């Protein structure tokens, strides 16, 4: 029972798609434009003798040949116009593409130039910052060296002051004994 239901839905689906396809295939019948009736059709009237028939047939063939020749000329003219139009459109598209490419390249070059300027400015700022840091370090080093020199001078001065109160070697034993005896002098 379940298979019968499944089959019916499958068939219904196929009918649906086939109706869509057939309507699509038949839609050209509604939109097709037919040619005007040809003057050759139904124009043959039975002549009384074969020579007239032959002459009439030859005339019909010539007229038909002339009409076919005209149709071919029209077709060639139309194809040439279509080719020229397509060529014009292709050239216009190529020109538009070329202009767009030039514009894009120009914008790209301008962007690259702007980036180069920014990079140059950033490098100059970095160079200035390095110079400031170097000058600050140099100044700091000079101050340290100056402090070292001042410290050395101060030590020498202090040593010189202390050396002025030093005792000669001759008097050293005498002073040592006095210091042992009288403690209050050292303070």
C-alpha positions in Angstrom: 0.0 0.0 0.0 2.8 2.3 0.9 4.5 1.7 -2.5 1.3 2.6 -4.4 1.2 6.0 -2.6 4.9 6.5 -3.3 4.4 5.7 -7.0 1.5 8.0 -7.4 3.5 10.9 -5.9 6.4 10.1 -8.2 4.2 10.0 -11.2 2.5 13.2 -10.2 5.9 14.8 -9.9 6.9 13.6 -13.3 3.7 14.9 -14.8 4.3 18.2 -13.2 7.8 18.5 -14.6 6.8 17.2 -18.0 4.0 19.7 -18.2 6.5 22.5 -17.4 8.9 21.2 -20.0 6.2 20.8 -22.6 4.8 24.3 -21.9 8.3 25.7 -22.2 8.9 23.8 -25.5 5.5 25.0 -26.9 5.9 28.6 -25.8 7.7 29.4 -29.0 4.5 28.8 -30.9 3.0 31.8 -29.1 5.9 34.1 -29.7 7.0 33.0 -33.2 6.5 35.5 -35.9 5.7 33.9 -39.2 6.7 35.2 -42.6 4.2 36.8 -44.9 2.6 34.3 -47.3 4.8 33.7 -50.3 3.4 34.8 -53.7 4.8 31.6 -55.2 2.5 29.4 -53.2 -0.8 28.9 -55.1 0.4 31.0 -58.0 0.8 28.1 -60.4 -2.0 28.0 -63.0 -2.0 25.1 -65.3 -1.0 26.3 -68.8 -2.5 24.9 -71.9 0.7 23.7 -73.5 4.0 22.5 -72.2 6.1 25.3 -73.6 4.1 27.9 -71.7 4.5 25.7 -68.6 8.2 25.6 -69.1 8.4 29.4 -69.6 6.2 30.1 -66.6 8.3 27.7 -64.5 11.5 29.4 -65.7 10.1 32.8 -64.8 9.0 31.6 -61.3 12.5 30.2 -60.8 14.1 33.5 -61.8 11.8 35.5 -59.5 12.5 33.0 -56.7 16.2 33.2 -57.3 16.0 37.1 -57.2 14.0 37.0 -54.0 16.5 34.5 -52.4 19.4 36.7 -53.6 17.7 39.7 -51.9 17.1 37.8 -48.7 20.7 36.7 -48.7 21.9 40.3 -49.3 19.7 41.4 -46.4 21.0 38.7 -44.2 24.6 39.5 -45.1 23.9 43.2 -44.4 22.3 42.4 -41.0 25.2 40.1 -40.1 27.7 42.8 -41.1 25.7 45.4 -39.0 25.6 43.0 -36.0 29.4 42.3 -36.4 30.1 46.0 -36.5 27.9 46.6 -33.5 29.6 43.8 -31.6 33.0 45.2 -32.6 32.0 48.7 -31.5 30.7 47.2 -28.2 33.9 45.2 -27.7 36.0 48.3 -28.4 33.9 50.4 -26.0 34.3 47.7 -23.4 38.1 47.5 -24.0 38.4 51.3 -23.8 36.3 51.3 -20.6 38.5 48.5 -19.2 41.7 50.4 -20.2 40.4 53.6 -18.6 39.5 51.8 -15.5 42.9 50.1 -15.4 44.7 53.4 -15.9 42.5 55.0 -13.1 43.2 52.1 -10.8 47.0 52.2 -11.6 46.9 56.0 -11.0 45.2 55.6 -7.6 47.6 52.8 -6.7 50.6 55.0 -7.6 49.1 57.9 -5.6 48.5 55.5 -2.6 52.1 54.2 -2.9 53.4 57.8 -3.1 51.4 58.7 0.0 52.7 55.6 1.9 56.2 56.5 0.8 55.7 60.1 2.2 54.3 58.7 5.4 57.2 56.2 5.7 59.7 59.0 5.0 58.1 61.2 7.7 58.0 58.3 10.2 61.7 57.6 9.5 62.6 61.3 10.0 60.7 61.3 13.3 62.5 58.1 14.3 65.8 59.6 13.4 65.1 62.8 15.4 64.0 60.7 18.4 67.2 58.6 18.1 69.3 61.8 18.0 67.5 63.2 21.1 68.0 59.9 22.9 71.7 59.9 21.9 72.2 63.5 23.0 70.4 62.7 26.3 72.6 59.6 26.9 75.7 61.6 26.0 74.6 64.4 28.4 73.9 61.8 31.1 77.4 60.2 30.4 79.1 63.6 30.6 77.3 64.3 33.9 78.4 60.9 35.3 82.0 61.6 34.2 81.9 65.0 35.7 80.5 63.6 39.0 83.3 61.0 39.0 85.9 63.7 38.4 84.4 65.9 41.2 84.3 62.8 43.5 88.0 62.1 42.7 88.9 65.7 43.3 86.9 65.7 46.5 88.7 62.6 47.7 92.1 64.0 46.8 91.2 67.2 48.6 90.0 65.3 51.6 93.1 63.2 51.5 95.3 66.3 51.3 93.5 67.8 54.3 94.0 64.7 56.3 97.6 64.5 55.3 98.2 67.9 56.6 97.5 66.8 60.1 99.6 63.7 59.8 102.5 63.2 62.1 106.1 62.9 61.0 107.8 59.6 61.5 110.0 61.0 64.1 107.2 62.2 66.3 105.0 59.1 65.7 106.3 57.1 68.7 106.0 60.0 71.0 102.4 60.7 69.9 101.5 57.1 70.2 102.6 56.9 73.8 100.8 60.2 74.6 97.7 58.8 73.0 97.9 55.7 75.2 98.4 57.8 78.3 96.0 60.6 77.6 92.8 59.4 75.8 91.1 62.7 75.9 93.5 64.2 73.3 92.3 61.9 70.5 88.7 62.9 70.8 
